[in-house]
Amino acid sequence: MSFLHYMAFLAQGTGTQPNPKGQMMQTVGMFLFMGIIFYFLLIRPQQKKAREHAQLLKTIATGDKVVTSSGIIGTVVSLKDKSISIRSSDTKLEILKSAVQEITERAKDKSGESPA
């Protein structure tokens, strides 16, 4: 008997067949595991960053020095519902609040203290 015939004979073996329900549960379990990993590595950090940015936008006050997402650095002159006016050098610009990337320096209170 040649080697190929021997391998074909072994491949036909009379062993037990794999359990289809077990294979299905293994596949579902793997998808569930990947979904959990996806949530903790991608979705949760993005939600945290969005919450922090929303909190930053709520605390903007007149006189704060800000940096916009386009790189403009300026001082907040006035606040509106969805926009703010900033002064950068000799230019006054009106931008959306959502364009503020960070507050570099907080305005001083009348008492000389920085707000918390």
DSSP file (Angstrom, degrees, kcal/mol; ACC not computed):
  #  RESIDUE AA STRUCTURE BP1 BP2  ACC     N-H-->O    O-->H-N    N-H-->O    O-->H-N    TCO  KAPPA ALPHA  PHI   PSI    X-CA   Y-CA   Z-CA
    1    1 A M              0   0    0      0, 0.0     2,-0.1     0, 0.0     0, 0.0   0.000 360.0 360.0 360.0 134.8    0.0    0.0    0.0
    2    2 A S     >  -     0   0    0      1,-0.1     4,-2.0     4,-0.0     5,-0.1  -0.311 360.0-108.6 -80.0 166.5    1.4    3.4   -0.9
    3    3 A F  H  > S+     0   0    0      1,-0.2     4,-2.2     2,-0.2     5,-0.2   0.878 117.9  53.7 -62.3 -40.1    1.8    6.3    1.5
    4    4 A L  H  > S+     0   0    0      1,-0.2     4,-2.2     2,-0.2    -1,-0.2   0.888 108.3  50.0 -64.6 -39.3   -1.1    8.3   -0.1
    5    5 A H  H  > S+     0   0    0      1,-0.2     4,-2.2     2,-0.2    -1,-0.2   0.896 110.0  51.2 -65.0 -38.6   -3.5    5.3    0.2
    6    6 A Y  H  X S+     0   0    0     -4,-2.0     4,-2.1     2,-0.2    -2,-0.2   0.909 109.9  48.8 -63.7 -43.2   -2.5    5.0    3.9
    7    7 A M  H  X S+     0   0    0     -4,-2.2     4,-2.1     2,-0.2    -2,-0.2   0.885 111.1  50.4 -65.2 -39.2   -3.2    8.7    4.5
    8    8 A A  H  X S+     0   0    0     -4,-2.2     4,-1.2     2,-0.2    -1,-0.2   0.892 109.6  51.5 -65.1 -39.0   -6.6    8.5    2.8
    9    9 A F  H  < S+     0   0    0     -4,-2.2     3,-0.3     1,-0.2     4,-0.2   0.910 111.3  46.7 -64.3 -42.0   -7.4    5.4    5.0
   10   10 A L  H >< S+     0   0    0     -4,-2.1     3,-1.3     1,-0.2    -1,-0.2   0.851 106.8  58.3 -67.7 -34.6   -6.5    7.3    8.1
   11   11 A A  H 3< S+     0   0    0     -4,-2.1    -1,-0.2     1,-0.3    -2,-0.2   0.801 102.3  54.7 -66.4 -28.0   -8.5   10.4    7.1
   12   12 A Q  T 3< S+     0   0    0     -4,-1.2    -1,-0.3    -3,-0.3    -2,-0.2   0.513  85.6 156.0 -81.0  -3.8  -11.6    8.2    6.8
   13   13 A G    <   -     0   0    0     -3,-1.3    -3,-0.1    -4,-0.2    -2,-0.0   0.434  53.2-123.2 -23.3 158.1  -11.1    7.1   10.4
   14   14 A T        +     0   0    0      3,-0.0    -1,-0.2     2,-0.0     3,-0.1   0.114  66.5 131.0 -97.6  20.2  -14.0    5.9   12.5
   15   15 A G        -     0   0    0      1,-0.1     2,-0.1     0, 0.0     0, 0.0  -0.049  67.3 -78.2 -67.2 174.5  -13.4    8.5   15.3
   16   16 A T        -     0   0    0      1,-0.1    -1,-0.1     3,-0.0     3,-0.1  -0.461  44.0-119.9 -76.5 147.4  -16.1   10.6   16.7
   17   17 A Q        -     0   0    0     -2,-0.1    -1,-0.1     1,-0.1     2,-0.0  -0.567  37.1 -95.3 -82.4 149.5  -17.3   13.7   14.8
   18   18 A P        -     0   0    0      0, 0.0    -1,-0.1     0, 0.0     3,-0.1  -0.350  42.5-105.1 -64.8 147.2  -17.0   17.1   16.4
   19   19 A N     >  -     0   0    0      1,-0.2     4,-2.0    -3,-0.1     5,-0.2  -0.626  24.4-154.3 -74.9 117.0  -20.1   18.3   18.3
   20   20 A P  H  > S+     0   0    0      0, 0.0     4,-2.2     0, 0.0    -1,-0.2   0.856  94.4  52.4 -63.8 -34.0  -21.7   21.1   16.1
   21   21 A K  H  > S+     0   0    0      2,-0.2     4,-2.5     1,-0.2     5,-0.2   0.891 108.5  51.0 -68.1 -37.9  -23.3   22.7   19.1
   22   22 A G  H  > S+     0   0    0      2,-0.2     4,-2.0     1,-0.2    -1,-0.2   0.901 110.1  49.3 -64.4 -40.9  -20.0   22.9   20.9
   23   23 A Q  H  X S+     0   0    0     -4,-2.0     4,-2.1     2,-0.2    -2,-0.2   0.902 110.8  50.5 -65.1 -40.2  -18.4   24.5   17.8
   24   24 A M  H  X S+     0   0    0     -4,-2.2     4,-2.6     1,-0.2    -2,-0.2   0.917 110.6  48.9 -63.9 -43.1  -21.2   27.0   17.6
   25   25 A M  H  X S+     0   0    0     -4,-2.5     4,-2.5     1,-0.2    -1,-0.2   0.872 109.7  52.4 -64.6 -36.2  -20.8   27.9   21.3
   26   26 A Q  H  X S+     0   0    0     -4,-2.0     4,-2.0     2,-0.2    -1,-0.2   0.905 110.9  47.2 -64.9 -41.4  -17.1   28.3   20.8
   27   27 A T  H  X S+     0   0    0     -4,-2.1     4,-2.2     2,-0.2    -2,-0.2   0.921 113.2  47.7 -66.3 -45.0  -17.7   30.7   17.9
   28   28 A V  H  X S+     0   0    0     -4,-2.6     4,-2.4     1,-0.2    -2,-0.2   0.910 111.4  51.7 -62.8 -42.1  -20.2   32.7   19.9
   29   29 A G  H  X S+     0   0    0     -4,-2.5     4,-2.4     1,-0.2    -1,-0.2   0.884 108.5  50.8 -61.4 -39.4  -17.9   32.9   22.8
   30   30 A M  H  X S+     0   0    0     -4,-2.0     4,-2.4     2,-0.2    -1,-0.2   0.910 110.6  48.6 -66.4 -41.8  -15.1   34.1   20.7
   31   31 A F  H  X S+     0   0    0     -4,-2.2     4,-2.3     2,-0.2    -2,-0.2   0.904 111.8  49.9 -64.0 -40.4  -17.3   36.9   19.2
   32   32 A L  H  X S+     0   0    0     -4,-2.4     4,-2.1     2,-0.2    -2,-0.2   0.917 110.8  49.2 -62.8 -44.5  -18.4   37.9   22.7
   33   33 A F  H  X S+     0   0    0     -4,-2.4     4,-2.2     1,-0.2    -2,-0.2   0.907 111.5  49.0 -61.1 -43.6  -14.8   38.0   23.9
   34   34 A M  H  X S+     0   0    0     -4,-2.4     4,-2.6     1,-0.2    -1,-0.2   0.878 109.2  53.5 -65.6 -37.2  -13.8   40.2   20.9
   35   35 A G  H  X S+     0   0    0     -4,-2.3     4,-2.3     2,-0.2    -2,-0.2   0.902 108.8  48.7 -63.4 -41.1  -16.7   42.5   21.6
   36   36 A I  H  X S+     0   0    0     -4,-2.1     4,-2.3     2,-0.2    -2,-0.2   0.919 112.6  47.5 -64.8 -43.9  -15.6   43.0   25.2
   37   37 A I  H  X S+     0   0    0     -4,-2.2     4,-2.1     1,-0.2     5,-0.3   0.919 110.9  52.3 -62.0 -43.8  -12.1   43.7   24.1
   38   38 A F  H  X>S+     0   0    0     -4,-2.6     4,-2.2     1,-0.2     5,-1.1   0.906 110.0  49.5 -58.3 -44.2  -13.3   46.1   21.5
   39   39 A Y  I  <>S+     0   0    0     -4,-2.3     5,-2.7     1,-0.2    -2,-0.2   0.936 114.2  42.9 -62.0 -48.8  -15.4   48.0   24.1
   40   40 A F  I  <5S+     0   0    0     -4,-2.3    -1,-0.2     1,-0.2    -2,-0.2   0.785 120.8  40.3 -73.9 -26.4  -12.6   48.4   26.6
   41   41 A L  I  <5S+     0   0    0     -4,-2.1    -1,-0.2    -5,-0.2    -2,-0.2   0.780 133.4  10.0 -92.0 -27.9   -9.9   49.4   24.1
   42   42 A L  I  X5S+     0   0    0     -4,-2.2     4,-1.1    -5,-0.3    -3,-0.2   0.796 125.0  40.6-118.8 -50.9  -11.9   51.7   21.7
   43   43 A I  I  ><S+     0   0    0     -5,-1.1     4,-2.2     2,-0.2     5,-0.2   0.947 111.5  50.0 -75.6 -49.3  -15.4   52.7   22.9
   44   44 A R  H  ><S+     0   0    0     -5,-2.7     4,-2.1     1,-0.2     5,-0.2   0.907 110.9  47.9 -61.3 -46.3  -14.9   53.4   26.6
   45   45 A P  H  > S+     0   0    0      0, 0.0     4,-2.2     0, 0.0    -1,-0.2   0.882 111.8  51.7 -62.7 -35.3  -11.8   55.6   26.3
   46   46 A Q  H  X S+     0   0    0     -4,-1.1     4,-2.1     2,-0.2    -2,-0.2   0.897 109.2  49.3 -67.6 -39.3  -13.5   57.6   23.6
   47   47 A Q  H  X S+     0   0    0     -4,-2.2     4,-2.2     2,-0.2    -1,-0.2   0.892 110.6  51.0 -64.8 -39.3  -16.6   58.1   25.8
   48   48 A K  H  X S+     0   0    0     -4,-2.1     4,-2.2     1,-0.2    -2,-0.2   0.911 110.2  49.1 -63.5 -42.8  -14.4   59.3   28.6
   49   49 A K  H  X S+     0   0    0     -4,-2.2     4,-2.1     1,-0.2    -1,-0.2   0.884 110.3  51.1 -64.7 -39.1  -12.6   61.8   26.4
   50   50 A A  H  X S+     0   0    0     -4,-2.1     4,-2.3     2,-0.2    -2,-0.2   0.894 109.7  50.1 -65.9 -40.2  -16.0   63.1   25.2
   51   51 A R  H  X S+     0   0    0     -4,-2.2     4,-2.2     2,-0.2    -2,-0.2   0.912 110.8  49.3 -63.8 -42.4  -17.2   63.6   28.8
   52   52 A E  H  X S+     0   0    0     -4,-2.2     4,-2.1     1,-0.2    -2,-0.2   0.894 111.3  49.4 -64.3 -39.8  -14.1   65.4   29.7
   53   53 A H  H  X S+     0   0    0     -4,-2.1     4,-2.2     2,-0.2    -1,-0.2   0.896 109.9  51.1 -66.9 -40.0  -14.4   67.7   26.7
   54   54 A A  H  X S+     0   0    0     -4,-2.3     4,-1.5     1,-0.2    -2,-0.2   0.898 110.6  49.2 -63.0 -40.2  -18.0   68.5   27.5
   55   55 A Q  H  X S+     0   0    0     -4,-2.2     4,-1.1     1,-0.2    -2,-0.2   0.888 109.2  52.8 -65.4 -39.2  -17.0   69.3   31.1
   56   56 A L  H  < S+     0   0    0     -4,-2.1     3,-0.4     1,-0.2     4,-0.3   0.906 108.0  50.8 -61.6 -42.4  -14.3   71.6   29.7
   57   57 A L  H >< S+     0   0    0     -4,-2.2     3,-0.8     1,-0.2    -1,-0.2   0.824 106.5  55.1 -67.5 -30.7  -16.8   73.4   27.5
   58   58 A K  H 3< S+     0   0    0     -4,-1.5    -1,-0.2     1,-0.2    -2,-0.2   0.791 107.3  50.7 -70.4 -26.8  -19.1   74.0   30.5
   59   59 A T  T 3< S+     0   0    0     -4,-1.1    -1,-0.2    -3,-0.4    -2,-0.2   0.357  76.7 124.8 -97.1   6.2  -16.4   75.7   32.5
   60   60 A I    <   -     0   0    0     -3,-0.8     2,-0.3    -4,-0.3    46,-0.0  -0.461  38.3-179.6 -66.7 135.3  -15.2   78.2   29.9
   61   61 A A    >   -     0   0    0     -2,-0.2     3,-1.9    17,-0.0    15,-0.2  -0.912  36.7 -81.6-133.4 160.8  -15.4   81.7   31.3
   62   62 A T  T 3  S+     0   0    0     -2,-0.3    15,-0.2     1,-0.2     3,-0.1  -0.392 115.8  29.1 -61.1 133.7  -14.6   85.2   30.0
   63   63 A G  T 3  S+     0   0    0     13,-2.2    -1,-0.2     1,-0.4    45,-0.1   0.249  85.7 133.7  97.9 -11.8  -10.9   85.9   30.2
   64   64 A D    <   -     0   0    0     -3,-1.9    12,-2.8    43,-0.1     2,-0.5  -0.445  55.5-129.7 -69.7 143.4   -9.8   82.3   29.8
   65   65 A K  E     -AB  75 105A   0     40,-2.9    39,-1.9    10,-0.2    40,-1.5  -0.856  36.4-177.8 -94.0 127.2   -6.9   81.7   27.4
   66   66 A V  E     -AB  74 103A   0      8,-2.9     8,-2.2    -2,-0.5     2,-0.4  -0.830  26.8-143.7-127.6 160.4   -7.9   78.9   25.0
   67   67 A V  E     -AB  73 102A   0     35,-2.4    34,-2.8    -2,-0.3    35,-1.6  -0.995  22.9-144.7-121.3 129.1   -6.5   76.9   22.1
   68   68 A T  E >   - B   0 100A   0      4,-2.5     3,-1.5    -2,-0.4    32,-0.2  -0.395  28.5-105.6 -87.6 169.1   -8.8   75.9   19.3
   69   69 A S  T 3  S+     0   0    0     30,-2.7    31,-0.1     1,-0.3    -1,-0.1   0.721 122.2  55.4 -67.3 -19.8   -8.7   72.7   17.3
   70   70 A S  T 3  S-     0   0    0     29,-0.2    -1,-0.3     2,-0.1    30,-0.1   0.448 123.9-103.4 -91.6  -0.4   -7.3   74.6   14.3
   71   71 A G    <   +     0   0    0     -3,-1.5     2,-0.3     1,-0.3    -2,-0.1   0.511  69.8 146.7  97.4   5.5   -4.4   76.0   16.5
   72   72 A I        -     0   0    0      1,-0.0    -4,-2.5    16,-0.0     2,-0.5  -0.614  33.5-154.8 -78.3 132.1   -5.6   79.5   17.1
   73   73 A I  E     +A   67   0A   0     -2,-0.3     2,-0.3    -6,-0.2    -6,-0.2  -0.921  31.4 137.1-108.2 130.1   -4.6   80.8   20.5
   74   74 A G  E     -A   66   0A   0     -8,-2.2    -8,-2.9    -2,-0.5     2,-0.4  -0.956  49.7-101.0-160.4 176.9   -6.8   83.6   22.0
   75   75 A T  E     -AC  65  87A   0     12,-2.2    12,-2.7    -2,-0.3     2,-0.3  -0.918  40.7-112.7-111.6 134.5   -8.6   85.0   25.0
   76   76 A V  E     + C   0  86A   0    -12,-2.8   -13,-2.2    -2,-0.4    10,-0.3  -0.492  35.9 173.0 -69.8 126.3  -12.3   84.6   25.5
   77   77 A V  E     -     0   0A   0      8,-3.6     2,-0.3     1,-0.4     9,-0.2   0.817  63.8  -0.8-100.4 -45.2  -14.1   87.9   25.2
   78   78 A S  E     - C   0  85A   0      7,-1.3     7,-2.7   -17,-0.1     2,-0.4  -0.988  61.2-137.8-148.3 156.3  -17.8   86.9   25.3
   79   79 A L  E     + C   0  84A   0     -2,-0.3     2,-0.2     5,-0.2     5,-0.2  -0.918  19.1 175.4-116.7 139.5  -19.9   83.7   25.6
   80   80 A K        -     0   0    0      3,-2.5    17,-0.0    -2,-0.4     5,-0.0  -0.666  49.1 -86.7-124.5-174.4  -23.0   82.7   23.7
   81   81 A D  S    S+     0   0    0     -2,-0.2    -1,-0.0     1,-0.2     3,-0.0   0.956 119.4   2.4 -62.9 -52.9  -25.1   79.6   23.7
   82   82 A K  S    S+     0   0    0     15,-0.1    15,-2.3    14,-0.0    16,-0.4   0.447 129.3  47.5-115.9  -3.4  -23.1   77.7   21.1
   83   83 A S  E     - D   0  96A   0     13,-0.3    -3,-2.5    14,-0.1     2,-0.3  -0.893  58.2-155.3-135.6 165.0  -20.3   80.0   20.2
   84   84 A I  E     -CD  79  95A   0     11,-3.0    11,-2.9    -2,-0.3     2,-0.5  -0.965  16.8-130.3-135.9 154.7  -17.7   82.2   21.9
   85   85 A S  E     -CD  78  94A   0     -7,-2.7    -8,-3.6    -2,-0.3    -7,-1.3  -0.917  27.8-174.0-105.3 131.1  -15.8   85.3   20.8
   86   86 A I  E     -CD  76  93A   0      7,-3.2     7,-3.2    -2,-0.5     2,-0.6  -0.915  19.1-139.5-123.4 152.6  -12.1   85.2   21.2
   87   87 A R  E     -CD  75  92A   0    -12,-2.7   -12,-2.2    -2,-0.3     2,-0.5  -0.955  19.3-179.6-112.0 122.9   -9.4   87.9   20.7
   88   88 A S  E >   - D   0  91A   0      3,-3.0     3,-2.4    -2,-0.6     2,-0.3  -0.965  64.7 -50.5-124.1 112.6   -6.2   86.8   19.1
   89   89 A S  T 3  S-     0   0    0     -2,-0.5   -15,-0.0     1,-0.3    -2,-0.0  -0.472 124.0 -21.2  58.3-117.7   -3.7   89.5   18.7
   90   90 A D  T 3  S+     0   0    0     -2,-0.3     2,-0.4    -3,-0.1    -1,-0.3   0.260 121.5  93.3-101.8  11.1   -5.6   92.4   17.0
   91   91 A T  E <   -D   88   0A   0     -3,-2.4    -3,-3.0     2,-0.0     2,-0.5  -0.863  59.2-153.4-112.2 137.7   -8.4   90.1   15.6
   92   92 A K  E     -D   87   0A   0     -2,-0.4     2,-0.4    -5,-0.2    -5,-0.2  -0.946  21.3-175.2-108.2 124.5  -11.7   89.2   17.2
   93   93 A L  E     -D   86   0A   0     -7,-3.2    -7,-3.2    -2,-0.5     2,-0.6  -0.912  21.1-146.2-121.0 144.3  -13.1   85.9   16.1
   94   94 A E  E     +D   85   0A   0     -2,-0.4     2,-0.3    -9,-0.2    -9,-0.2  -0.956  31.4 169.7-108.1 122.3  -16.4   84.1   16.7
   95   95 A I  E     -D   84   0A   0    -11,-2.9   -11,-3.0    -2,-0.6     2,-0.2  -0.851  38.4 -95.0-127.8 161.7  -15.9   80.3   16.9
   96   96 A L  E >   -D   83   0A   0     -2,-0.3     3,-1.3   -13,-0.2     4,-0.3  -0.488  30.5-126.6 -71.5 146.3  -18.0   77.4   18.0
   97   97 A K  G >  S+     0   0    0    -15,-2.3     3,-1.9     1,-0.3   -14,-0.1   0.871 109.4  63.2 -60.8 -35.7  -17.6   76.2   21.6
   98   98 A S  G 3  S+     0   0    0    -16,-0.4    -1,-0.3     1,-0.3   -15,-0.1   0.679  91.2  66.8 -65.9 -15.5  -16.9   72.7   20.3
   99   99 A A  G <  S+     0   0    0     -3,-1.3   -30,-2.7   -31,-0.1     2,-0.5   0.603  74.8 104.3 -80.0 -10.9  -13.8   74.0   18.5
  100  100 A V  E <   -B   68   0A   0     -3,-1.9   -32,-0.3    -4,-0.3     3,-0.1  -0.600  46.4-179.6 -73.9 122.7  -12.1   74.8   21.8
  101  101 A Q  E     -     0   0A   0    -34,-2.8     2,-0.3    -2,-0.5   -33,-0.2   0.856  60.5 -12.3 -91.0 -42.2   -9.5   72.1   22.4
  102  102 A E  E     -B   67   0A   0    -35,-1.6   -35,-2.4   -46,-0.0     2,-0.6  -0.993  55.0-122.3-157.3 158.5   -8.0   73.2   25.7
  103  103 A I  E     -B   66   0A   0     -2,-0.3   -37,-0.3   -37,-0.2     3,-0.1  -0.934  24.2-176.6-104.3 115.9   -7.9   76.0   28.2
  104  104 A T  E    S+     0   0A   0    -39,-1.9     2,-0.3    -2,-0.6   -38,-0.2   0.819  70.6  14.5 -84.9 -31.3   -4.3   77.0   28.7
  105  105 A E  E    S-B   65   0A   0    -40,-1.5   -40,-2.9   -42,-0.0    -1,-0.3  -0.976  72.5-135.5-148.4 130.2   -4.9   79.6   31.4
  106  106 A R        -     0   0    0     -2,-0.3     2,-0.1   -42,-0.2   -42,-0.1  -0.538  31.2-105.8 -82.7 149.8   -7.9   80.3   33.6
  107  107 A A        -     0   0    0     -2,-0.2     2,-0.3     1,-0.1   -43,-0.1  -0.400  37.7-111.3 -69.7 150.3   -9.2   83.9   34.2
  108  108 A K        -     0   0    0      6,-0.2     6,-0.2   -45,-0.1    -1,-0.1  -0.614  26.4-124.6 -83.3 143.1   -8.5   85.4   37.6
  109  109 A D    >   -     0   0    0      4,-2.9     3,-1.1    -2,-0.3    -1,-0.1  -0.174  33.7 -99.7 -69.7 174.8  -11.3   86.1   40.0
  110  110 A K  T 3  S+     0   0    0      1,-0.2    -1,-0.1     2,-0.1    -2,-0.0   0.764 126.7  58.5 -67.5 -23.9  -11.8   89.5   41.4
  111  111 A S  T 3  S-     0   0    0      2,-0.2    -1,-0.2     1,-0.0     3,-0.1   0.517 120.2-110.8 -83.7  -4.2  -10.1   88.2   44.6
  112  112 A G  S <  S+     0   0    0     -3,-1.1     2,-0.3     1,-0.3    -2,-0.1   0.416  80.3 122.4  91.9  -3.6   -7.0   87.4   42.5
  113  113 A E        -     0   0    0     -5,-0.1    -4,-2.9     1,-0.0    -1,-0.3  -0.673  65.8-117.9 -93.6 148.3   -7.5   83.6   42.9
  114  114 A S        -     0   0    0     -2,-0.3    -6,-0.2    -6,-0.2    -7,-0.0  -0.677  37.4-108.1 -79.5 135.2   -8.0   81.2   40.0
  115  115 A P              0   0    0      0, 0.0    -1,-0.1     0, 0.0    -9,-0.1  -0.342 360.0 360.0 -66.1 148.1  -11.4   79.5   39.9
  116  116 A A              0   0    0     -3,-0.0    -2,-0.0    -2,-0.0     0, 0.0   0.447 360.0 360.0 -85.7 360.0  -11.3   75.8   40.9
